[in-house]
Each structure stands twice: as structure tokens, then as C-alpha cells.
Amino acid sequence: MEDSELGKQKCHRDRHSGKKFEKKKAKKDAQNPFDLTDKQRNPKAFAFNSAIRAERRFRRKQDIETKKQHIPLVDRTPIEPPPILVAVVGPPKVGKSTVINNLIKLFTKMPLTDMKGPVTIVTGKKRRVTFIECNNDINSMIDIAKVADLVLLLCDASFGFEMEVFEFLNICQVHGMPRIMGVLTHLDKIKNSKTLKNTKKVLKHRFWTEVYPGAKLFYLSGIVHGEYLRNEIKNLGRFISVMKFRPLQWRSTHSYLLADRFEDLTNQELIRQNPKCDRNISLYGYVRGVPLKKEGSVHIAGMGDLKIHDITYLPDPCPLPEQIKKRALIEKEKLIYAPFSGVGGIVYDKDAVYVELGGSHSHKQRDEDDETNNIITNMIDAKETLDVKMKHSEMQIFSGGERLTAEDFEDSDDDDEEEKQVMLYEKKSGKQDDEFQNELNKLRQKSCKEVEDSGRIRRKVTFDTSDDELNSKFDQDSEEEKEEYIELKENKDLDVYHKISNVLKELDAKVTHKQKKEDSSTDSEDEIQFNAAQDDGDIDLEDVCDENDNSGEENDEIRWKDNLAKKAEKTFIERQSSNQNLMKLVYGVFSSKNSSHKENIESSKENEEEEDIGGLFKKVSKEQQNTKVNKDTMNLTESSLSLPWKAAVKDWLEPNVRIFVYIK
Ligand SMILES: Nc1nc2c(ncn2[C@@H]2O[C@H](COP(=O)(O)OP(=O)(O)OP(=O)(O)O)[C@@H](O)[C@H]2O)c(=O)[nH]1
């Protein structure tokens, strides 16, 4: 009782004025060191130490910021934007329908059993998404590339990238690149965890090379009861529902729409008379880009340019929820609109249109006088279709005359002729395209490998990835991963070894042939030495080769690796010695023995005759040299009283010497 009374008491209200309030405020304002952040408490620790590094950091920050900046674009998207177009592209049987179905089930909690055409769903308070599966022909790819905002590029990881993926990417480059996300499926087919890891890595790098580095790639690791793992699909769905899109220039300046439903308005009588008559059709869809003008003509893919007769605004078949402040969508708001698949009011079939009446309760509320209800009742009551009725109806022009049925008018030659004409035209155009097709096939053969898989020819794309490229890929990977890669590549080593040994053999054959020739022409000791050095090398190489030849192929890999270091050392020394010989060949000296011999010859020649230098100048003769020495001694005696060593004592009485003591 007391508690309840206490509970009813008004809670204490904080003061907003007065002495006490002032006091409290002052206390609050005084900085409490424990309330401060680290940076506030110790600002020096966060100040930069190096001005250069700070400048670099600032530059880098600015660079990143400017990279993000784009030319400003006018955002023309209306307040309630049209659904985002998500195209699911990939080779056949890769899992496109499964992915779309799973995503639809994630957002709407309602699986779509028979999916046809585009499916629009509300994924959030401000976002609707239209999913469309792309067929595996070039025309569909071109059409889809024109309108898709986001592309889910599916790839069977157990097989690798197929040609369809790259064809689509090339088409996108022409039409304006939409956002692209890769999805790897069939990962459960790869049983070995190492191979799985490696495959993921290789495919990721290839995807980054083709799209852009860092492009998002999802892994759908397995399928359980026809559905991918819930968590993985949830992640994918979340990415799609929050992704931002940059408007493409062409699209933001033109209006375009993806028809999610169409109706043939042509008079049925005209079609009956001429099945190939001009038709009036109405197309339904969300207009994207700028507003569509009635006066202009539109281009329908595969049809050509056509005039617009009329444009009308219809209520949104899949509206966004009303703006109420709440976090998530309620079940009622998770709408789905897929007219071709039979969801969302109207169902289309080949020969009929079904109208959804809103469940069993709708019949009770029916108003008898309502015109639309009358039509529906008549339609429900009708036992036969119009065609069947027409078939069975008979017509009699004169009483008692023959009764005419619809079958009597059915056969007409005109249709056959038209069909023939079409056939001829098709044949002609086929011939014209033959050459082009051949060229295309040749090109395709170069870059892709055709593999037959479960009755279907799959075009697997092969890449000429060089070792450098692959190595660079693993630059940032751990050593362990590198080892894995090396393990994979080890098998290649044997081939390389065989190639090298073959080349060496050929070289040996050439060298020995040359040697024989030289042997016959000259018998000099030096050349014999040179050949001997080469022969030694030959023997060793042959030994290696013989070893290889004699042993079985299985043991090759192990044997050739034996004593690798020794062999390398030996070959290095041989190479060095042969190099020396070559150098000596250039300078004309092959060994110390030979060099001394040559020196002797030279000295003897010097004694015998004057040496020619360069053909133009001659060395000074001995006589001249002697006179020069004499002159020098003379000079010395003149310049000083001291006599040079070796010089003879002069006899002052001699007439020659007397000249020097002559006084004027
Ligand atoms: N094991 C395994 N099977 C998968 C995976 N993804 C799809 N499948 C199976 O592959 C088959 C083909 O899947 P679909 O979704 O019809 O493929 P699709 O690309 O729509 O095929 P098309 O419309 O013919 O081009 C189905 O039986 C799926 O169950 C996967 O990741 N692992």
C-alpha cells in the first residue's frame, strides 16, 4: 500500500535557477580529469612528432578525399524513387533462379514457385527492388545492361569463369558500368579445403582485375533443400537494400522504363483477319530517368522506334510504406509485385488473363448492380472460351442452304506465302552472317576452352597468367600460402629441367663440332687447353643427361635433385674457366707458360729491330738513346762541379773540354 503511494509521488525536478543550481553548475563545469578523453587529458601525447610525417599524412588524407570527389551531378531522382533494378546474370544452371527466389523469400517471407519476368518487392522504408533474371543470349544481356542499376554476377566456382560473364562485362562497358557484385556458387562441390581456399583466392583476384580492385564478391557456400544458407543470403540482401548508386550520365538525361507487364489492345477481329497486322500495345512499368514525354517516340529493344499514342499515370502497384516513425516493415508492407509470375493482382497466361478477386470473402460483399462485378460473374459463368464458341458456331445465309462453320474459312494460301518469304529472308541473312560468325568463333577459341558438361557445352575462360603476375598476387599472402602455391607448381619444374637439358645438349653438339674444325686448322697448345676445358664440361653435362635418360621417368624428379649444390658449383667453375680462356683469346695469351714464351720472343724482337708503334711512329733507336745520355751527363757537368755517378773524370787538357773553359 505504502509502495503504491510512494510510486504515485511526483519525482524530484531538477533546479534550473537559484543558488544551488549555480553551485552545481560550477561544479559540473570544473573539469573532472576522469571524465576527459585521453586526448584531452594528455594533448602532448597526441601531438605530431615529425612535421614531415604530419605533412605526408595530411597530403594522403587530402588525396583520398579528392579521389572520392566526383563532378557534381544533379540528383533527379524523385522523392519516391522507382525500384532499383537488380539483374542476376550468369551462365546456365549457375543458380540464378535459386538466388532470386531465396532473396524474395528473405524479404517477403513468401516463396515464389514459378518465377517469370521481373519481380518487384519492397525491401525497406525507402527502397523497392526489382529482380530480373538475364537469359543467356547476347540480346538479353544487351537489353539488361541498358537498365540495370546493380548486377549480381554469378559464377560456378567449381568450374571457373565462363565466357558469359566476360561477354556481359564487355557489354556493360559500352552501356555504362552499373554496380557489380560477384556471387560464387557451387562451392560445396569443392571438397578439399585447400583447393577451395585457393580457388576462392584466384577467382577473387580475377574478378578484381576484370571489374575493379576491391569489388564485392560473395560466397554462397552450399545449398540445403534447394536453398542457400540463410545467413549468406541475409548478408547479400542487406548489401542490396542499403547500397548507394551513382547516377549514370546517359540514364539521368533520358527516360526509360522496364516493362513489367504488357497488354495487347489490338482489335481481335483485325488479328483474326491478319495475324501479322500492326498491334496496339500498352506497356506498364516505372519510368526512370527524366519524365517521359508524350510527344516523343520511344525505342523498344528489338523492335525499333515507335510513336507514343498516350501516357497515363496509374496508382503504384507496389507502393512504399507510409512514412511512420518505426524501425522495421510490418508484414503487410512487405509487398511483392510480379504480374508475369502471377503475383500481385493480374495473372497472365498464354491464352488467358486471370483476375484475383481478393479471396473467398470478396463474393459476399458483391453488389448486384456493380458493372464490373457483372462482367466478372459472366466470365465465371462462361463454360466455353470465345474461340471454342466461334468454332462451333454455324452460319446459314439462305434458309435451307449449306451451314458454314469457322473451319471453312481457316485455310488460306496467303499465310503460307508469307511464311515462305520469311524463311527465305532468314536464310539470306544467315549466309551474310556466316563470315562474321566464323571470325567470332575463331576469336572465342583463342580465349576459351569448350568443355562438355552434363550435355551442355560450357565455355571456360582460360588466362595466360605469367609467373610474375601470380607472384605479385601472393605478395601480401602469408609464407604458408606461398608454399602451397609452390607445391602446386613443383610439377612444372621437371618440364623446365627437361627443356634446359635439351638446350644444353644442342649447345654441346655445336661446340664440339666447332672444336673439331678448329683442331684440324691449328695445333696450338693454347687451343687444345681451351677445348679440354670445354670437354670437361661436356662430360659432366652428359653425365647428368645420361643419368636422367637411364633412370625411369618416375625417378627423374628425385635423381636430378641429388647433389644439386655440387653440380651447380662445378658448372660455375667450368663456366668461369671457359670465360677466362675467352678473355685470353682476345688478348692473345692463354697460359702463364705461353705468356713467358711470348715475352722472350718479344724481347728478342726488340733487340733485333726497331719496334713499330701504331704503324706511324717508331721507337727511338739505341744510338739516339746513347747520345741523349751523353748530353745529359754533359749538362750535369756544366751545371755543377759534382760529377754524376758513372761519368768519367774529364781531362781539362783535351781540346773538346777546353772549349768550356774558354774566356772571352
Ligand atoms: N550443389 C549446388 N547446387 C547448386 C548451387 N546453386 C544452384 N544449384 C543447383 O543448380 C541447379 C540450377 O539452379 P538454377 O537456379 O535453376 O540455375 P539457373 O541459373 O537459374 O539456370 P537457368 O535458368 O537454366 O539458366 C539447381 O538444381 C540448383 O539446386 C550450389 O551452390 N551448390
PDBQT file of the ligand as one rigid body, heavy atoms in Angstrom, charges set to zero:
ROOT
HETATM    1  N1  LIG A 701      25.452 -28.132 -55.182  1.00  0.00    +0.000 N 
HETATM    2  C1  LIG A 701      24.997 -26.947 -55.517  1.00  0.00    +0.000 A 
HETATM    3  N2  LIG A 701      23.979 -26.872 -56.375  1.00  0.00    +0.000 NA
HETATM    4  C2  LIG A 701      23.510 -25.652 -56.709  1.00  0.00    +0.000 A 
HETATM    5  C3  LIG A 701      24.090 -24.468 -56.187  1.00  0.00    +0.000 A 
HETATM    6  N3  LIG A 701      23.422 -23.423 -56.716  1.00  0.00    +0.000 NA
HETATM    7  C4  LIG A 701      22.485 -23.917 -57.520  1.00  0.00    +0.000 A 
HETATM    8  N4  LIG A 701      22.498 -25.255 -57.525  1.00  0.00    +0.000 N 
HETATM    9  C5  LIG A 701      21.638 -26.175 -58.283  1.00  0.00    +0.000 C 
HETATM   10  O1  LIG A 701      21.815 -25.917 -59.665  1.00  0.00    +0.000 OA
HETATM   11  C6  LIG A 701      20.618 -26.142 -60.343  1.00  0.00    +0.000 C 
HETATM   12  C7  LIG A 701      20.320 -24.987 -61.248  1.00  0.00    +0.000 C 
HETATM   13  O2  LIG A 701      19.925 -23.875 -60.488  1.00  0.00    +0.000 OA
HETATM   14  P1  LIG A 701      19.044 -22.718 -61.112  1.00  0.00    +0.000 P 
HETATM   15  O3  LIG A 701      18.782 -21.696 -60.056  1.00  0.00    +0.000 OA
HETATM   16  O4  LIG A 701      17.862 -23.239 -61.833  1.00  0.00    +0.000 OA
HETATM   17  O5  LIG A 701      20.066 -22.150 -62.169  1.00  0.00    +0.000 OA
HETATM   18  P2  LIG A 701      19.746 -21.059 -63.276  1.00  0.00    +0.000 P 
HETATM   19  O6  LIG A 701      20.989 -20.275 -63.477  1.00  0.00    +0.000 OA
HETATM   20  O7  LIG A 701      18.541 -20.284 -62.938  1.00  0.00    +0.000 OA
HETATM   21  O8  LIG A 701      19.525 -21.951 -64.544  1.00  0.00    +0.000 OA
HETATM   22  P3  LIG A 701      18.906 -21.451 -65.934  1.00  0.00    +0.000 P 
HETATM   23  O9  LIG A 701      17.691 -20.639 -65.611  1.00  0.00    +0.000 OA
HETATM   24  O10 LIG A 701      18.606 -22.698 -66.659  1.00  0.00    +0.000 OA
HETATM   25  O11 LIG A 701      19.962 -20.641 -66.592  1.00  0.00    +0.000 OA
HETATM   26  C8  LIG A 701      19.538 -26.345 -59.289  1.00  0.00    +0.000 C 
HETATM   27  O12 LIG A 701      19.244 -27.707 -59.227  1.00  0.00    +0.000 OA
HETATM   28  C9  LIG A 701      20.179 -25.911 -58.004  1.00  0.00    +0.000 C 
HETATM   29  O13 LIG A 701      19.739 -26.678 -56.933  1.00  0.00    +0.000 OA
HETATM   30  C10 LIG A 701      25.188 -24.599 -55.258  1.00  0.00    +0.000 A 
HETATM   31  O14 LIG A 701      25.747 -23.631 -54.760  1.00  0.00    +0.000 OA
HETATM   32  N5  LIG A 701      25.581 -25.856 -54.973  1.00  0.00    +0.000 N 
ENDROOT
TORSDOF 0
